[in-house]
Amino acid sequence: MAVVNVNQGESIESALRRFKRKVMSEEIIKDAKKHAFFMSRGQKAKLKSALARKRNKRKARPPRPRT
């Protein structure tokens, strides 16, 4: 759980920025999306293998020449 205490003399904008950074680092949004709906074991396995195929395909590509 992300908690940010607003320091004395600190603007709300900077405290909000710190809060957003903390939420991103703790991956709260990612976890919430993952638990937003039920996914059976079979669906999870299919998704995992599809992501692995995509990742391997990307790694197998020849590197792009830098200009």
C-alpha positions, 0 to 999 in steps of 0.5 A, a space after each residue: 500500500 502506497 502511503 505518502 506523507 505531505 511534508 510541511 511547506 511541500 506543494 500538493 503537486 510534488 506530493 502527488 508526483 511522489 505518490 505516483 512514482 511510489 505506485 508505479 514502483 510497487 506495481 499496484 496498477 499492474 496487480 489490480 489489472 491482473 486481478 480485475 477478472 477471473 482467468 482459468 489455469 488453462 487461459 493463464 498457461 495459453 497467455 504465458 506461452 503466447 507472451 513467451 513466443 512473442 518475446 522469443 520472436 523479438 529476440 530472434 530478430 536481427 538487430 536494427 542498424 544504428 544511424 
